[in-house]
């Protein structure tokens, strides 16, 4: 590998996974939308995504040794993830 070093945050991986979870939920809801189900799907997709995003983050943070790669405070972790997600949303 030549050229400048690229630094990459593990939090970008979390943000990328969260983005994928949200888009998978939205796609599944749109694919299965029917005139008789609209309110159920509009409630279910975001709650499914939020549940799975939280579960992924909890598991990621609980992995032994990750503390050396991540900021100490959860609020900082959440803000950095939100910033990465905003970049992904802007480019999608």
Buried (B, 14 or more C-beta within 10 A) or exposed (E): EEEEEEEEBEBBEBBBBBBEBBBBBBEBBEEEBEEEEEEEBEEBBBEBBBEBBEEBBEEBEEEEEEEEEBBEEEEEBBEBBEEBBEEBEEEE
